[in-house]
């Protein structure tokens, strides 16, 4: 069975076809998730270049995965504190 190819094994043991399909699907999904996480990161690794990265977040842009009918507006108290600390 060591020299048997994957297609010969699938032809001989048909019950392995769904298992191989699910494992292939999970592997491709994991690779795509890894590629997506390297393309768009939510975590900032370089803190020396920008020690306060949260100030660059646009408040009119939703940061959630899904937001339905949600209005984004600046919080007045937060704006007052920001003005006092600068």
Secondary structure, DSSP 8 states (H G I E B T S, - for coil): --S--HHHHHHH-TTHHHHHHHHHHHHHHHHHHHHHHHHS-SS---TTT-S-GGGGS-TTS--SS--SS------HHHHHHHHHH-
